Amino acid sequence: MTATPPDPQPDAQPASAESDRPGRIMAREMAEQPAVLRRILEEGAPRIQDVAQQVAARKPRFVLLTARGTSDNAALYAKYLLEIRLGLPCGLASMSTTTAYGARPDLTDVLVIVVSQSGGSPDLVASTRAAREAGAITLAVTNNPDSPLAAVSEYHIDIMAGPEKALPATKTYTASLLALYLFVEGLRGGDGAQAKVLPDLAEQLLVRQDEIRALASRYRFAERMVITSRGYGYPTAKEAALKLMETSYIPALSYSGADLLHGPLAMVDNISPVIAVVTDGKGGAALQPVLDRLRGRGADLVVIGPRPQVEQASAGFVLPTEGVAEEVQPILEILPLQLLAYEVTIARGQDPDAPRALAKVTETR
């Protein structure tokens, strides 16, 4: 539920600061994201371009995307890119059809992209090996070029995020998005120039902790949250919900704006906050009727997006999206939401570095 903002916490400090307080590892890794984005653009882009050209020469007829957790949200972003930018039909794979049921579909000339931070989960490795044996073109996108997944895949892209020690993935998520964007642009013969503005804009966003801390104070006692978006912003909504749940333990439900209207809108009231990720472009325009319905229901609406939309909401955070291509905005959209998950968790007296019952490498089979 929404609560009156409490007094400022005595240990409040910028999220990038090094200290002994809980969450210092996650804070440091969030702060590293502009440098990671620069590293990919300056050092990783030529290799990604080379892999893209090799794959494009093989003319894949279809794309399957395979991932778990945060990487699954990055894969969903790639699905939007591939379908919109290239017109390639895409699907999100169900690994259990291979690993549990033993299905062996014909994947001749199908591009299978497997996204994983560690590249170590047995089900990802097993399903990728099976896909390659079934004739697929396999590409692993990982933060570990020496991983079992990279070894079993025909092609590999290193997202170059450096070691990530906090359990909630932050820098590996944005690094995966940028690497996938550059790969898709390479498939279509582009140079990914639209992404060059991202490191500087990311720096500008990450120093605005005071704004996020105010939102966290407003919503620290929330019993649930609903997060919605459309188009390129939908993966951001899903990733934000995951971050909130795994760090603060607040039940956070993510919906496409279109799906929200098909039933779940009934649970929206004026108590539980609704966070809308409003992409500046066609996705945001498609979300507009949903925002109107939410306002009509008196929802406690929080907008992450352009200033005009934020000014019409109960609260929000303005994104510097003017002139930024819609397809790369998700790399910026998630940053204030990572910070929000962090600050809400700290305000609730918990440690975002070490969520209960979680391990950094999740070994599903």
C-alpha positions as a Markdown table, in Angstrom:
| # | Residue | x | y | z |
|---|---|---|---|---|
| 1 | Met | 0.0 | 0.0 | 0.0 |
| 2 | Thr | 1.1 | 3.6 | -0.5 |
| 3 | Ala | 2.4 | 5.3 | 2.7 |
| 4 | Thr | 3.3 | 8.7 | 3.8 |
| 5 | Pro | 7.0 | 9.3 | 3.2 |
| 6 | Pro | 9.0 | 8.5 | 6.4 |
| 7 | Asp | 11.8 | 10.6 | 7.8 |
| 8 | Pro | 15.0 | 10.3 | 5.8 |
| 9 | Gln | 17.1 | 7.3 | 6.7 |
| 10 | Pro | 20.2 | 8.2 | 8.7 |
| 11 | Asp | 22.5 | 6.2 | 6.6 |
| 12 | Ala | 21.2 | 7.5 | 3.3 |
| 13 | Gln | 24.0 | 8.1 | 0.8 |
| 14 | Pro | 24.5 | 7.8 | -3.0 |
| 15 | Ala | 23.9 | 4.3 | -4.4 |
| 16 | Ser | 27.4 | 4.4 | -5.9 |
| 17 | Ala | 29.2 | 4.9 | -2.6 |
| 18 | Glu | 31.5 | 2.3 | -1.1 |
| 19 | Ser | 30.7 | 1.5 | 2.5 |
| 20 | Asp | 29.9 | -1.3 | 4.8 |
| 21 | Arg | 26.2 | -0.9 | 4.5 |
| 22 | Pro | 24.0 | -3.6 | 2.9 |
| 23 | Gly | 23.8 | -3.4 | -0.9 |
| 24 | Arg | 27.2 | -2.0 | -1.5 |
| 25 | Ile | 28.1 | -4.6 | -4.1 |
| 26 | Met | 24.9 | -4.1 | -6.1 |
| 27 | Ala | 25.4 | -0.3 | -5.8 |
| 28 | Arg | 28.9 | -0.6 | -7.2 |
| 29 | Glu | 27.8 | -2.8 | -10.1 |
| 30 | Met | 24.9 | -0.5 | -11.0 |
| 31 | Ala | 27.4 | 2.4 | -11.1 |
| 32 | Glu | 29.7 | 0.5 | -13.5 |
| 33 | Gln | 27.1 | 0.3 | -16.2 |
| 34 | Pro | 28.1 | 3.4 | -18.2 |
| 35 | Ala | 31.7 | 2.1 | -18.4 |
| 36 | Val | 30.4 | -1.4 | -19.4 |
| 37 | Leu | 28.4 | 0.2 | -22.2 |
| 38 | Arg | 31.4 | 2.1 | -23.4 |
| 39 | Arg | 33.5 | -1.0 | -23.4 |
| 40 | Ile | 31.1 | -2.9 | -25.5 |
| 41 | Leu | 30.8 | 0.0 | -28.0 |
| 42 | Glu | 34.6 | 0.6 | -28.2 |
| 43 | Glu | 36.0 | -2.9 | -27.9 |
| 44 | Gly | 33.2 | -5.5 | -28.4 |
| 45 | Ala | 31.3 | -4.0 | -31.3 |
| 46 | Pro | 33.8 | -5.2 | -34.0 |
| 47 | Arg | 33.6 | -8.8 | -32.8 |
| 48 | Ile | 29.8 | -8.6 | -32.6 |
| 49 | Gln | 29.6 | -7.2 | -36.1 |
| 50 | Asp | 31.8 | -10.1 | -37.4 |
| 51 | Val | 29.5 | -12.7 | -35.7 |
| 52 | Ala | 26.5 | -11.0 | -37.1 |
| 53 | Gln | 27.9 | -11.1 | -40.7 |
| 54 | Gln | 28.7 | -14.8 | -40.4 |
| 55 | Val | 25.2 | -15.6 | -39.2 |
| 56 | Ala | 23.5 | -13.4 | -41.8 |
| 57 | Ala | 25.4 | -15.2 | -44.5 |
| 58 | Arg | 23.6 | -18.4 | -43.5 |
| 59 | Lys | 20.2 | -16.8 | -43.9 |
| 60 | Pro | 18.3 | -18.2 | -40.9 |
| 61 | Arg | 14.6 | -18.7 | -41.6 |
| 62 | Phe | 13.4 | -18.4 | -38.0 |
| 63 | Val | 14.8 | -17.5 | -34.6 |
| 64 | Leu | 14.4 | -19.3 | -31.2 |
| 65 | Leu | 15.5 | -17.5 | -28.1 |
| 66 | Thr | 16.4 | -19.5 | -25.0 |
| 67 | Ala | 17.1 | -18.0 | -21.5 |
| 68 | Arg | 16.1 | -18.0 | -17.8 |
| 69 | Gly | 15.4 | -15.2 | -15.3 |
| 70 | Thr | 16.9 | -11.8 | -16.1 |
| 71 | Ser | 18.4 | -13.2 | -19.3 |
| 72 | Asp | 14.9 | -14.2 | -20.4 |
| 73 | Asn | 13.9 | -10.6 | -20.3 |
| 74 | Ala | 16.9 | -9.7 | -22.4 |
| 75 | Ala | 15.8 | -12.4 | -24.9 |
| 76 | Leu | 12.4 | -10.9 | -25.0 |
| 77 | Tyr | 14.0 | -7.6 | -26.0 |
| 78 | Ala | 15.8 | -9.3 | -28.7 |
| 79 | Lys | 12.5 | -10.8 | -30.0 |
| 80 | Tyr | 11.1 | -7.3 | -30.4 |
| 81 | Leu | 14.3 | -6.2 | -32.2 |
| 82 | Leu | 14.4 | -9.2 | -34.6 |
| 83 | Glu | 10.7 | -9.1 | -35.5 |
| 84 | Ile | 10.5 | -5.3 | -35.9 |
| 85 | Arg | 13.9 | -4.5 | -37.4 |
| 86 | Leu | 14.4 | -7.6 | -39.5 |
| 87 | Gly | 10.9 | -9.1 | -39.9 |
| 88 | Leu | 12.2 | -12.5 | -38.7 |
| 89 | Pro | 9.6 | -14.6 | -36.9 |
| 90 | Cys | 10.8 | -15.4 | -33.4 |
| 91 | Gly | 9.8 | -17.7 | -30.5 |
| 92 | Leu | 10.8 | -18.1 | -26.9 |
| 93 | Ala | 11.9 | -21.7 | -26.4 |
| 94 | Ser | 10.6 | -24.0 | -23.8 |
| 95 | Met | 13.7 | -25.9 | -22.7 |
| 96 | Ser | 11.8 | -28.7 | -20.9 |
| 97 | Thr | 10.5 | -30.0 | -24.2 |
| 98 | Thr | 14.1 | -31.0 | -24.9 |
| 99 | Thr | 15.6 | -31.6 | -21.5 |
| 100 | Ala | 12.6 | -33.3 | -19.8 |
| 101 | Tyr | 10.5 | -34.7 | -22.6 |
| 102 | Gly | 13.3 | -35.5 | -25.1 |
| 103 | Ala | 11.7 | -33.8 | -28.1 |
| 104 | Arg | 14.0 | -33.4 | -31.1 |
| 105 | Pro | 12.4 | -30.8 | -33.5 |
| 106 | Asp | 13.9 | -30.2 | -36.9 |
| 107 | Leu | 15.9 | -27.0 | -36.5 |
| 108 | Thr | 17.6 | -26.8 | -39.8 |
| 109 | Asp | 18.5 | -23.2 | -40.7 |
| 110 | Val | 17.0 | -22.0 | -37.4 |
| 111 | Leu | 19.0 | -19.5 | -35.4 |
| 112 | Val | 19.0 | -20.4 | -31.7 |
| 113 | Ile | 20.2 | -17.6 | -29.5 |
| 114 | Val | 20.9 | -18.5 | -25.9 |
| 115 | Val | 21.3 | -15.7 | -23.4 |
| 116 | Ser | 22.9 | -16.5 | -20.0 |
| 117 | Gln | 25.1 | -14.4 | -17.6 |
| 118 | Ser | 27.1 | -17.3 | -16.4 |
| 119 | Gly | 26.7 | -19.8 | -19.3 |
| 120 | Gly | 26.7 | -22.5 | -16.7 |
| 121 | Ser | 23.1 | -23.8 | -16.2 |
| 122 | Pro | 22.8 | -27.4 | -17.3 |
| 123 | Asp | 19.5 | -27.1 | -19.0 |
| 124 | Leu | 20.8 | -24.2 | -21.2 |
| 125 | Val | 23.8 | -26.3 | -22.1 |
| 126 | Ala | 21.8 | -29.4 | -22.8 |
| 127 | Ser | 19.2 | -27.7 | -24.9 |
| 128 | Thr | 21.8 | -25.8 | -26.9 |
| 129 | Arg | 23.7 | -29.0 | -27.6 |
| 130 | Ala | 20.5 | -30.7 | -28.7 |
| 131 | Ala | 19.6 | -27.7 | -30.9 |
| 132 | Arg | 23.0 | -27.9 | -32.7 |
| 133 | Glu | 22.6 | -31.6 | -33.2 |
| 134 | Ala | 19.2 | -30.9 | -34.8 |
| 135 | Gly | 20.7 | -28.5 | -37.4 |
| 136 | Ala | 20.4 | -25.1 | -35.7 |
| 137 | Ile | 22.8 | -22.2 | -35.9 |
| 138 | Thr | 23.6 | -21.7 | -32.3 |
| 139 | Leu | 24.8 | -18.4 | -30.7 |
| 140 | Ala | 25.6 | -18.0 | -27.0 |
| 141 | Val | 25.5 | -14.5 | -25.5 |
| 142 | Thr | 27.2 | -14.7 | -22.1 |
| 143 | Asn | 29.4 | -12.9 | -19.6 |
| 144 | Asn | 31.8 | -15.8 | -19.6 |
| 145 | Pro | 33.6 | -16.8 | -22.8 |
| 146 | Asp | 35.0 | -19.9 | -21.0 |
| 147 | Ser | 31.6 | -21.2 | -20.0 |
| 148 | Pro | 30.2 | -24.6 | -20.9 |
| 149 | Leu | 27.5 | -22.8 | -22.9 |
| 150 | Ala | 30.1 | -20.9 | -25.0 |
| 151 | Ala | 31.9 | -24.1 | -25.6 |
| 152 | Val | 28.9 | -26.0 | -26.9 |
| 153 | Ser | 27.6 | -23.1 | -29.2 |
| 154 | Glu | 28.8 | -22.5 | -32.7 |
| 155 | Tyr | 29.1 | -18.8 | -32.1 |
| 156 | His | 29.6 | -16.7 | -29.0 |
| 157 | Ile | 29.3 | -13.1 | -28.0 |
| 158 | Asp | 31.0 | -11.9 | -24.8 |
| 159 | Ile | 29.0 | -9.1 | -23.2 |
| 160 | Met | 32.2 | -7.9 | -21.4 |
| 161 | Ala | 30.4 | -6.8 | -18.2 |
| 162 | Gly | 33.2 | -8.0 | -15.9 |
| 163 | Pro | 32.6 | -10.1 | -12.7 |
| 164 | Glu | 29.1 | -9.6 | -11.3 |
| 165 | Lys | 29.0 | -10.5 | -7.6 |
| 166 | Ala | 25.7 | -9.2 | -6.3 |
| 167 | Leu | 22.9 | -11.7 | -6.8 |
| 168 | Pro | 20.6 | -9.3 | -8.6 |
| 169 | Ala | 21.8 | -8.9 | -12.1 |
| 170 | Thr | 22.2 | -5.3 | -13.2 |
| 171 | Lys | 25.2 | -4.6 | -15.4 |
| 172 | Thr | 24.9 | -7.9 | -17.2 |
| 173 | Tyr | 21.3 | -7.1 | -18.1 |
| 174 | Thr | 22.1 | -3.8 | -19.8 |
| 175 | Ala | 25.2 | -5.3 | -21.3 |
| 176 | Ser | 23.2 | -8.1 | -22.8 |
| 177 | Leu | 20.7 | -5.6 | -24.2 |
| 178 | Leu | 23.4 | -3.6 | -25.9 |
| 179 | Ala | 25.2 | -6.7 | -27.3 |
| 180 | Leu | 21.9 | -8.0 | -28.7 |
| 181 | Tyr | 21.1 | -4.7 | -30.2 |
| 182 | Leu | 24.5 | -4.5 | -31.9 |
| 183 | Phe | 24.1 | -8.1 | -33.1 |
| 184 | Val | 20.6 | -7.4 | -34.7 |
| 185 | Glu | 21.9 | -4.2 | -36.3 |
| 186 | Gly | 24.8 | -6.2 | -37.7 |
| 187 | Leu | 22.4 | -8.8 | -39.2 |
| 188 | Arg | 20.7 | -6.0 | -41.1 |
| 189 | Gly | 23.9 | -4.3 | -42.2 |
| 190 | Gly | 23.7 | -1.4 | -39.7 |
| 191 | Asp | 26.5 | 0.0 | -37.5 |
| 192 | Gly | 24.5 | 0.5 | -34.3 |
| 193 | Ala | 25.3 | 4.2 | -34.3 |
| 194 | Gln | 22.0 | 4.9 | -32.4 |
| 195 | Ala | 23.6 | 3.4 | -29.3 |
| 196 | Lys | 26.5 | 5.8 | -29.0 |
| 197 | Val | 24.6 | 8.2 | -26.8 |
| 198 | Leu | 23.8 | 5.6 | -24.2 |
| 199 | Pro | 26.9 | 5.7 | -21.9 |
| 200 | Asp | 26.7 | 9.5 | -21.3 |
| 201 | Leu | 22.9 | 9.3 | -20.8 |
| 202 | Ala | 23.3 | 6.4 | -18.4 |
| 203 | Glu | 25.8 | 8.4 | -16.3 |
| 204 | Gln | 23.3 | 11.3 | -16.1 |
| 205 | Leu | 20.5 | 8.9 | -14.9 |
| 206 | Leu | 22.6 | 7.1 | -12.3 |
| 207 | Val | 23.5 | 10.3 | -10.4 |
| 208 | Arg | 19.8 | 11.1 | -9.8 |
| 209 | Gln | 19.5 | 8.9 | -6.7 |
| 210 | Asp | 17.7 | 11.5 | -4.6 |
| 211 | Glu | 14.7 | 11.3 | -7.0 |
| 212 | Ile | 14.6 | 7.6 | -6.7 |
| 213 | Arg | 15.1 | 7.6 | -2.9 |
| 214 | Ala | 12.0 | 9.8 | -2.7 |
| 215 | Leu | 10.0 | 7.3 | -4.7 |
| 216 | Ala | 11.4 | 4.5 | -2.5 |
| 217 | Ser | 10.2 | 6.3 | 0.6 |
| 218 | Arg | 6.8 | 6.7 | -0.9 |
| 219 | Tyr | 6.5 | 3.0 | -1.7 |
| 220 | Arg | 8.6 | 1.2 | 0.9 |
| 221 | Phe | 5.4 | -0.2 | 2.5 |
| 222 | Ala | 3.7 | -1.3 | -0.7 |
| 223 | Glu | 2.1 | -4.7 | -0.4 |
| 224 | Arg | 2.2 | -5.2 | -4.2 |
| 225 | Met | 3.0 | -3.4 | -7.4 |
| 226 | Val | 1.8 | -3.6 | -10.9 |
| 227 | Ile | 4.3 | -2.8 | -13.7 |
| 228 | Thr | 3.1 | -2.3 | -17.3 |
| 229 | Ser | 4.4 | -1.2 | -20.7 |
| 230 | Arg | 4.1 | -2.0 | -24.4 |
| 231 | Gly | 6.4 | -2.6 | -27.3 |
| 232 | Tyr | 10.1 | -2.3 | -26.5 |
| 233 | Gly | 9.3 | -1.2 | -23.0 |
| 234 | Tyr | 7.6 | -4.5 | -22.1 |
| 235 | Pro | 10.8 | -6.4 | -21.3 |
| 236 | Thr | 11.7 | -3.5 | -19.0 |
| 237 | Ala | 8.5 | -4.0 | -17.1 |
| 238 | Lys | 9.2 | -7.7 | -16.7 |
| 239 | Glu | 12.8 | -7.1 | -15.6 |
| 240 | Ala | 11.7 | -4.3 | -13.1 |
| 241 | Ala | 9.2 | -6.7 | -11.6 |
| 242 | Leu | 11.8 | -9.4 | -11.2 |
| 243 | Lys | 14.3 | -6.9 | -9.5 |
| 244 | Leu | 11.7 | -5.7 | -7.0 |
| 245 | Met | 10.6 | -9.3 | -6.1 |
| 246 | Glu | 14.1 | -10.7 | -5.7 |
| 247 | Thr | 15.5 | -7.8 | -3.7 |
| 248 | Ser | 12.6 | -6.4 | -1.6 |
| 249 | Tyr | 10.2 | -9.4 | -1.8 |
| 250 | Ile | 7.3 | -7.2 | -2.8 |
| 251 | Pro | 5.0 | -9.1 | -5.1 |
| 252 | Ala | 5.4 | -7.3 | -8.4 |
| 253 | Leu | 3.1 | -8.2 | -11.3 |
| 254 | Ser | 4.2 | -7.3 | -14.9 |
| 255 | Tyr | 1.8 | -7.0 | -17.8 |
| 256 | Ser | 1.8 | -5.8 | -21.3 |
| 257 | Gly | -0.6 | -2.9 | -21.4 |
| 258 | Ala | -2.8 | -4.8 | -23.7 |
| 259 | Asp | -3.0 | -7.8 | -21.4 |
| 260 | Leu | -3.6 | -5.5 | -18.4 |
| 261 | Leu | -6.9 | -4.4 | -20.0 |
| 262 | His | -7.9 | -8.1 | -20.5 |
| 263 | Gly | -8.8 | -8.8 | -16.9 |
| 264 | Pro | -6.0 | -7.8 | -14.5 |
| 265 | Leu | -7.2 | -4.1 | -14.6 |
| 266 | Ala | -9.9 | -5.2 | -12.2 |
| 267 | Met | -7.4 | -5.5 | -9.3 |
| 268 | Val | -6.0 | -2.0 | -9.8 |
| 269 | Asp | -7.1 | 0.4 | -7.0 |
| 270 | Asn | -5.9 | 3.7 | -5.5 |
| 271 | Ile | -3.7 | 2.0 | -3.0 |
| 272 | Ser | -1.2 | -0.3 | -4.7 |
| 273 | Pro | 1.1 | 1.6 | -7.1 |
| 274 | Val | 1.1 | 1.0 | -10.8 |
| 275 | Ile | 4.5 | 1.7 | -12.5 |
| 276 | Ala | 4.1 | 2.5 | -16.3 |
| 277 | Val | 7.3 | 2.3 | -18.4 |
| 278 | Val | 6.4 | 4.8 | -21.2 |
| 279 | Thr | 8.8 | 4.4 | -24.2 |
| 280 | Asp | 9.1 | 7.6 | -26.2 |
| 281 | Gly | 7.7 | 6.3 | -29.6 |
| 282 | Lys | 5.2 | 3.9 | -30.9 |
| 283 | Gly | 5.2 | 1.7 | -27.8 |
| 284 | Gly | 4.4 | 4.7 | -25.6 |
| 285 | Ala | 1.6 | 5.8 | -28.0 |
| 286 | Ala | 0.1 | 2.3 | -27.9 |
| 287 | Leu | 0.2 | 2.5 | -24.0 |
| 288 | Gln | -1.7 | 5.8 | -23.9 |
| 289 | Pro | -5.2 | 4.2 | -23.7 |
| 290 | Val | -4.0 | 2.1 | -20.8 |
| 291 | Leu | -2.7 | 5.2 | -19.0 |
| 292 | Asp | -6.1 | 6.9 | -19.5 |
| 293 | Arg | -7.9 | 3.9 | -18.0 |
| 294 | Leu | -5.6 | 3.7 | -15.1 |
| 295 | Arg | -6.1 | 7.4 | -14.3 |
| 296 | Gly | -9.8 | 6.9 | -14.7 |
| 297 | Arg | -9.7 | 4.3 | -12.0 |
| 298 | Gly | -7.8 | 6.6 | -9.6 |
| 299 | Ala | -4.7 | 4.5 | -9.7 |
| 300 | Asp | -1.5 | 5.6 | -7.9 |
| 301 | Leu | 0.3 | 5.9 | -11.2 |
| 302 | Val | 4.1 | 6.2 | -11.4 |
| 303 | Val | 5.5 | 6.9 | -14.9 |
| 304 | Ile | 9.0 | 6.2 | -16.0 |
| 305 | Gly | 9.3 | 8.1 | -19.3 |
| 306 | Pro | 9.0 | 11.4 | -21.1 |
| 307 | Arg | 8.3 | 14.6 | -19.1 |
| 308 | Pro | 4.7 | 15.2 | -20.4 |
| 309 | Gln | 3.6 | 11.7 | -19.3 |
| 310 | Val | 5.4 | 12.0 | -15.9 |
| 311 | Glu | 3.6 | 15.4 | -15.3 |
| 312 | Gln | 0.2 | 13.7 | -15.7 |
| 313 | Ala | 1.0 | 10.9 | -13.1 |
| 314 | Ser | 1.0 | 10.7 | -9.3 |
| 315 | Ala | 4.8 | 10.4 | -9.3 |
| 316 | Gly | 7.5 | 9.5 | -11.7 |
| 317 | Phe | 11.0 | 9.8 | -13.2 |
| 318 | Val | 11.7 | 11.8 | -16.3 |
| 319 | Leu | 13.9 | 10.0 | -18.9 |
| 320 | Pro | 16.1 | 11.9 | -21.3 |
| 321 | Thr | 14.7 | 10.2 | -24.4 |
| 322 | Glu | 14.4 | 13.1 | -26.8 |
| 323 | Gly | 16.2 | 12.2 | -29.9 |
| 324 | Val | 17.0 | 8.7 | -28.6 |
| 325 | Ala | 16.0 | 5.8 | -30.9 |
| 326 | Glu | 13.0 | 3.9 | -29.4 |
| 327 | Glu | 14.8 | 0.5 | -29.9 |
| 328 | Val | 17.6 | 1.5 | -27.5 |
| 329 | Gln | 15.6 | 3.3 | -24.9 |
| 330 | Pro | 15.1 | 0.1 | -22.8 |
| 331 | Ile | 18.8 | 0.2 | -21.9 |
| 332 | Leu | 18.1 | 3.6 | -20.2 |
| 333 | Glu | 14.6 | 2.7 | -18.9 |
| 334 | Ile | 15.7 | 0.0 | -16.6 |
| 335 | Leu | 18.3 | 2.1 | -14.7 |
| 336 | Pro | 16.0 | 4.1 | -12.5 |
| 337 | Leu | 14.0 | 0.9 | -11.8 |
| 338 | Gln | 17.2 | -1.0 | -10.7 |
| 339 | Leu | 17.8 | 1.9 | -8.4 |
| 340 | Leu | 14.2 | 1.8 | -7.2 |
| 341 | Ala | 14.5 | -1.9 | -6.3 |
| 342 | Tyr | 17.7 | -1.1 | -4.5 |
| 343 | Glu | 16.4 | 1.8 | -2.5 |
| 344 | Val | 13.1 | 0.2 | -1.6 |
| 345 | Thr | 15.1 | -2.8 | -0.3 |
| 346 | Ile | 17.4 | -0.7 | 1.8 |
| 347 | Ala | 14.4 | 1.3 | 3.1 |
| 348 | Arg | 12.8 | -2.0 | 4.2 |
| 349 | Gly | 15.9 | -2.9 | 6.2 |
| 350 | Gln | 17.0 | -5.7 | 3.8 |
| 351 | Asp | 20.2 | -6.5 | 1.9 |
| 352 | Pro | 19.8 | -6.3 | -1.9 |
| 353 | Asp | 23.2 | -8.0 | -2.4 |
| 354 | Ala | 22.0 | -11.3 | -0.9 |
| 355 | Pro | 18.3 | -12.1 | -1.5 |
| 356 | Arg | 17.2 | -15.1 | 0.6 |
| 357 | Ala | 17.1 | -18.5 | -1.1 |
| 358 | Leu | 18.9 | -17.4 | -4.2 |
| 359 | Ala | 22.2 | -18.4 | -5.8 |
| 360 | Lys | 24.2 | -16.5 | -8.4 |
| 361 | Val | 24.3 | -19.5 | -10.8 |
| 362 | Thr | 20.9 | -21.2 | -10.9 |
| 363 | Glu | 21.4 | -24.8 | -12.1 |
| 364 | Thr | 18.1 | -25.9 | -13.6 |
| 365 | Arg | 17.8 | -29.1 | -15.5 |
